[in-house]
Amino acid sequence: MLSVDSTIVNLVIGSGPTGYATVLSLLDQGKKVFLIDPALPLFPSSSDSFQVTAQKGLFGSTEMYRVSWLSRLKGATRGIPYSEARGGLSTTWGAGLQVYPDKHFENWPCKGRGMQNSYQRILSQLDHVYIEDSLSSRFPWPTGARTLAPSESRLGKFGCLTAERLFTLKKILIGQARLAISQIGDRKCQLCSGCLEGCPYDSIFNSGNELLRIAESNNQLQILSGFISEIVVPTSTNERFQIKIENTADKISILTSENLYLALGAIGTPALLFRSGIVTSKISIRDSQVFYAAFFSFKRMDDAAGTSLAKLFIVNKKPEYDEFHLSLYSPNFEISKRIEQKIYEMCKVKIRIPKLIANRIVAGIGFIDPEDSGKILMEMQDKEIILRKSINPETKKKIQGIVGMLTKELRKIGLFKIPFSTQIPDVATGFHSGGGLVELMKSDQNGFDEFGRLRRNGKLMVTDASTMPFNIAGPHTLTAMAHAYRNAQIN
């Protein structure tokens, strides 16, 4: 049972990157904030009510999810949980940070007002690596505050790149990855609630840990724990929201709050809104805009085995449209293990890739425009949340065209695509980018305004990527954080 007094004015639900940004925004306004964090134990007790599943296997990440009897999602995509992981460790940090210019927000309902200031504020809080390069003018960095890069063996340049080789590239631009890191420096476990194969320990930023650090030094933030089963919206703005919290099937706590900020993620927030009867119509969540590929270099890369941080990012040369984004990683053992598994699946032959070859394998994680991706369709039927896949036949065609072009271009700098290494996750098994509530931002009183406020009661605000009208072909977590920070300034 949660124990808290009756003075909750601002309650944030969700401790991932957007929850962190929301809390930071409210604290900057001098407000007292309560945050509900699922506080998932590493190995929860085995029972019929709870299970732990490993999801998001992005080159080493096995982010842990909590799936309770309340959060099981059924239908054609049965088994997809929404994240109840403490802190929402995001592999996007490994893939890189990206700041987008104002033109990316021209078609957003809010026109991107205040996004650049929000980017700057978020980055001022994060230790991050930024190196001036040929892409700096296209993706301008809004702050001069940055940390020095960790050791060269961890984030150094690829050995295959030379000015002469880069000059031969006709269709792509290559820049240094912009990364969020932690400067703890003693290789402690970062308490991510899951075992990260190849985790560099002291170089992964974790929003949940940062929130704990803030709470230790700032009594304006108090962190609670519990599973949110339902929220009740009051009929009058003078009344408080009721938040039902269940840690087991037979124990319920109820909190009340004047203002409520939802940041549970692309699937978690809509699921809670469905369970609470706030959203009743079918919604579609952008999905499957990520693809993977592996490349081989005859020149040995930096020996950074065990590191999952990106080093380079690649975009198309056309400045008017970011058709794709590809992050390249230095070699690590997880990539070679995956290739070994792929060979076994295809040929039923077990092989072991020698270290001499493994040190030349480069992983790529790519993003396409979410408009070209598939969707998860979510709705409520008979008091159960149902999810179905909506596969876009153009997704595969788009990715195959991009990978074909990249294959030709990267040969010029000595990187050769490994056959059959391209992977396109099925809808609902990859990256859920969000946008599920965007259509409801255009609707009647039951929808949301351009800043994610519930129209019939503006004291409830969605601050995560559920209200982002995507047109970003690249890592968008930093943008989602800026979006959350800016929107939490509105109330």
ZIBELGI-V334882 format. One record per pair of residues at least 6 apart in sequence whose ideal C-beta (glycine too) atoms are under 7 Angstrom apart, sorted by the first residue. I is the first residue (numbers start at 1). J is the second residue. If there is no record, write none. Layout:
# ZIBELGI-V334882
{{I:J} {I:J}}
This chain:
# ZIBELGI-V334882
{{1:251} {1:253} {2:224} {2:226} {2:245} {2:253} {2:255} {4:224} {4:255} {6:256} {8:34} {8:255} {8:256} {8:257} {9:32} {9:257} {9:258} {9:259} {10:26} {10:31} {10:32} {10:33} {10:34} {10:259} {11:34} {11:36} {11:243} {11:255} {11:257} {11:259} {11:260} {12:19} {12:22} {12:23} {12:33} {12:35} {12:261} {12:263} {13:36} {13:228} {13:261} {13:262} {13:263} {13:264} {14:262} {14:263} {14:264} {14:265} {14:268} {14:464} {15:35} {15:37} {15:86} {15:87} {15:88} {15:207} {15:208} {15:211} {16:83} {16:87} {16:88} {16:90} {16:207} {16:263} {16:265} {17:88} {17:90} {17:207} {17:477} {17:480} {17:481} {18:263} {18:463} {18:464} {18:465} {18:480} {18:481} {18:484} {19:35} {19:207} {19:263} {20:207} {20:210} {20:211} {21:122} {21:481} {21:484} {21:485} {22:261} {22:263} {22:463} {22:484} {22:488} {23:33} {23:35} {23:211} {23:221} {24:125} {24:485} {25:485} {25:488} {25:489} {26:33} {26:488} {27:33} {27:218} {27:220} {27:221} {29:489} {32:220} {33:220} {33:221} {34:222} {34:224} {35:211} {35:221} {35:223} {35:224} {36:224} {36:226} {36:228} {37:86} {37:208} {37:223} {37:225} {38:66} {38:84} {38:86} {38:225} {38:227} {39:86} {39:225} {40:64} {40:66} {40:84} {40:85} {40:86} {40:193} {42:193} {44:50} {44:52} {49:68} {49:69} {49:248} {49:249} {50:66} {50:68} {51:67} {52:64} {52:65} {52:66} {53:65} {53:67} {53:81} {54:62} {54:64} {54:194} {55:63} {55:65} {56:63} {56:91} {58:91} {58:365} {59:308} {59:329} {59:334} {59:335} {59:363} {59:365} {60:196} {60:197} {60:198} {60:199} {60:308} {60:332} {60:334} {61:91} {61:196} {62:194} {62:195} {62:196} {62:197} {63:85} {63:89} {63:194} {64:85} {64:193} {64:194} {65:81} {65:83} {65:84} {65:85} {66:84} {66:85} {67:81} {68:227} {69:249} {70:227} {70:229} {70:246} {71:81} {71:82} {71:84} {73:80} {73:81} {73:271} {73:385} {73:387} {74:384} {74:386} {75:386} {75:387} {75:388} {76:387} {76:388} {76:389} {77:376} {77:387} {77:388} {77:389} {77:428} {80:387} {80:428} {82:264} {82:265} {82:267} {82:268} {82:271} {83:265} {83:268} {84:227} {85:193} {86:193} {86:208} {87:192} {87:206} {87:207} {87:208} {87:209} {88:207} {88:208} {88:265} {89:192} {89:204} {89:206} {90:477} {92:475} {92:477} {93:180} {93:204} {93:205} {94:308} {94:309} {94:310} {95:310} {95:327} {95:365} {95:475} {96:177} {96:178} {96:179} {96:310} {96:313} {96:327} {96:475} {97:128} {97:178} {97:179} {97:180} {97:475} {97:478} {98:139} {98:178} {98:474} {98:475} {98:478} {99:119} {99:139} {99:140} {99:141} {99:142} {99:478} {100:139} {100:472} {100:479} {101:140} {102:112} {102:116} {104:471} {104:472} {105:111} {105:112} {105:115} {107:469} {107:471} {108:469} {109:441} {109:450} {109:469} {110:450} {110:451} {114:486} {115:482} {115:486} {116:142} {118:482} {118:485} {118:486} {119:142} {119:478} {119:482} {120:142} {120:143} {121:485} {122:478} {122:481} {122:482} {122:485} {123:142} {123:143} {123:145} {124:143} {124:145} {126:180} {126:205} {127:147} {127:181} {127:182} {127:183} {128:146} {128:147} {128:178} {128:179} {128:180} {128:181} {129:146} {129:147} {129:149} {129:155} {129:178} {129:179} {129:181} {130:141} {130:146} {130:178} {131:176} {133:175} {133:176} {134:173} {134:175} {135:173} {135:175} {135:315} {138:319} {147:183} {149:155} {150:181} {150:203} {153:302} {153:303} {153:304} {154:200} {154:203} {154:304} {154:307} {154:309} {155:179} {155:309} {155:311} {156:302} {158:301} {158:311} {158:312} {159:299} {159:300} {159:301} {159:302} {160:297} {160:299} {160:413} {160:414} {160:415} {161:413} {165:412} {165:413} {165:414} {166:174} {166:413} {168:412} {169:409} {169:412} {171:316} {171:317} {171:405} {171:409} {172:314} {172:315} {172:316} {172:317} {172:406} {172:409} {173:314} {173:315} {173:317} {174:312} {174:314} {175:312} {175:313} {176:312} {177:310} {177:311} {177:312} {177:313} {177:327} {179:309} {179:310} {180:205} {181:203} {181:205} {182:202} {182:203} {182:204} {182:205} {184:202} {185:202} {186:202} {187:201} {187:202} {188:201} {188:202} {189:201} {190:201} {190:204} {190:206} {190:209} {191:209} {192:206} {197:334} {198:306} {198:307} {198:308} {198:332} {198:333} {198:334} {199:308} {200:306} {200:307} {200:308} {200:309} {203:309} {211:223} {212:223} {214:221} {215:221} {215:222} {215:223} {226:245} {226:247} {226:253} {227:245} {227:246} {227:247} {228:243} {228:245} {228:272} {229:244} {229:245} {229:246} {229:275} {230:244} {230:275} {230:276} {231:241} {231:242} {231:243} {231:260} {231:272} {231:276} {232:241} {232:242} {232:276} {233:241} {233:278} {233:457} {233:460} {234:240} {234:241} {237:457} {237:459} {240:256} {240:257} {240:258} {241:256} {241:257} {241:260} {241:460} {242:254} {242:256} {243:254} {243:255} {243:257} {244:252} {244:254} {245:252} {245:253} {245:255} {246:252} {258:459} {259:459} {259:491} {260:459} {260:460} {261:461} {261:463} {261:488} {262:269} {262:272} {262:462} {262:463} {262:464} {263:463} {263:464} {263:484} {264:272} {264:464} {265:464} {266:285} {266:432} {266:433} {266:434} {266:436} {266:465} {266:466} {267:285} {267:432} {269:462} {269:464} {269:466} {270:279} {270:283} {270:285} {270:378} {270:436} {270:437} {270:466} {271:385} {273:279} {274:378} {274:380} {274:385} {279:440} {280:380} {282:377} {282:378} {282:379} {283:378} {283:436} {283:437} {283:439} {284:375} {284:376} {284:377} {284:390} {284:436} {285:375} {285:376} {285:378} {285:432} {285:434} {285:435} {285:436} {286:370} {286:373} {286:375} {286:433} {286:434} {286:435} {286:470} {287:373} {287:374} {287:375} {287:376} {287:427} {287:428} {287:430} {287:432} {287:433} {288:373} {288:374} {288:395} {288:425} {288:427} {288:430} {289:367} {289:368} {289:370} {289:373} {289:431} {289:433} {290:365} {290:366} {290:367} {290:425} {290:430} {290:431} {291:366} {291:399} {291:422} {291:423} {291:424} {292:364} {292:365} {292:423} {293:364} {293:366} {293:403} {293:417} {293:421} {293:422} {294:335} {294:339} {294:361} {294:362} {294:363} {294:364} {294:418} {294:421} {295:362} {295:364} {295:410} {295:415} {295:416} {295:417} {295:418} {296:360} {296:361} {296:416} {296:418} {297:360} {297:362} {297:414} {297:415} {298:360} {298:414} {299:414} {300:359} {300:360} {301:330} {301:331} {301:359} {301:360} {301:362} {302:330} {303:359} {304:330} {304:331} {304:332} {305:331} {305:332} {305:333} {306:332} {306:333} {307:330} {307:332} {308:329} {308:332} {310:327} {310:328} {310:329} {311:328} {311:329} {311:330} {312:328} {313:325} {313:326} {313:327} {314:326} {314:328} {315:322} {315:324} {315:325} {316:322} {316:323} {316:324} {322:473} {322:474} {323:369} {323:473} {324:366} {324:367} {324:368} {324:402} {324:473} {325:366} {325:367} {325:473} {325:474} {325:475} {326:364} {326:366} {326:406} {327:364} {327:365} {328:362} {328:364} {329:362} {329:363} {331:358} {331:359} {331:360} {331:361} {331:362} {333:358} {335:361} {335:363} {336:353} {336:358} {336:361} {339:353} {339:418} {339:421} {340:351} {340:352} {340:353} {342:420} {343:349} {343:351} {344:350} {346:420} {362:415} {366:402} {367:473} {367:474} {367:475} {368:398} {368:399} {368:402} {368:473} {369:471} {369:473} {370:433} {370:435} {370:470} {371:471} {372:392} {372:394} {372:395} {372:398} {373:392} {373:395} {374:389} {374:390} {374:391} {374:392} {374:395} {374:427} {375:390} {376:387} {376:389} {376:427} {376:428} {376:432} {377:387} {377:388} {377:390} {378:385} {378:387} {378:436} {379:386} {387:428} {389:427} {389:428} {390:427} {391:427} {395:424} {396:424} {399:424} {403:422} {407:417} {433:465} {433:470} {433:476} {434:464} {434:465} {434:466} {434:468} {435:465} {435:466} {435:468} {435:469} {435:470} {436:466} {437:448} {437:462} {437:466} {437:467} {438:467} {438:469} {440:447} {440:448} {441:447} {441:448} {441:449} {441:450} {441:467} {445:455} {445:456} {446:456} {447:455} {448:454} {448:455} {448:462} {448:467} {449:455} {451:487} {451:490} {452:461} {452:462} {452:463} {452:467} {452:487} {453:461} {454:460} {458:491} {459:491} {461:487} {461:491} {463:484} {463:487} {463:488} {464:480} {464:484} {465:480} {468:480} {468:483} {472:479}}
